[in-house]
Amino acid sequence: MTEQSGSRPVAAGVEPLDQRRVSVVCRTTRVDLSLPAHLELVAVIPEVVDLVREHVRAAAGPAVTVDVDARMGGGAGGSWQLSRLAGGPLAVSETLAQQRVHDGEILVLDHRPVPTPAPLFDDVLQGLTEADVARTPAWDRHDAARVAARTASVTA
């Protein structure tokens, strides 16, 4: 059993393999790709990174040793993301079709370092004292005068 989707026959229950022909730019490298429009970007980006790496290696030539990740702007840690040329990053949990990426668009492949989280202090006493300090009223001039008078009477 087939259904008609445009002019292409497709099996019932099967989504047509809709593709988006885009140019992916990563620093000085540009690769023209045909990407599946129905897959979430989280599944597509690793393949795009591998294709760009292969293109960088091929452009350098077989006799040249090249640090591909350095040339692509990648480093230890972090993640790759795609963004529009004149816009923010594309959501990795959505498809190209959902984000209305059209044929001929230029997408930028960029490496984003993972931010270092703030240090976590696991100090029970600090938590207890902060709560106690918050409940204690602040000192004023009268409190200081009383303590000074009592200290003077004890030392006299």
ABEGO torsion letter per residue (X at the ends): XBBBBEABBBBBGBBBBBBBBBBBBBEABBBBBBBBAABBAAAAAAAAAAAAAAAAAAAAEAABBBBAAAAAGBBBEEBBBBBBABBBBBBAABBAAAAGBBBGBBBBBBBBBBBBBBBBBBBAAAAAAAAAAAABBBBBAAAAAAAAAAAAAAAX
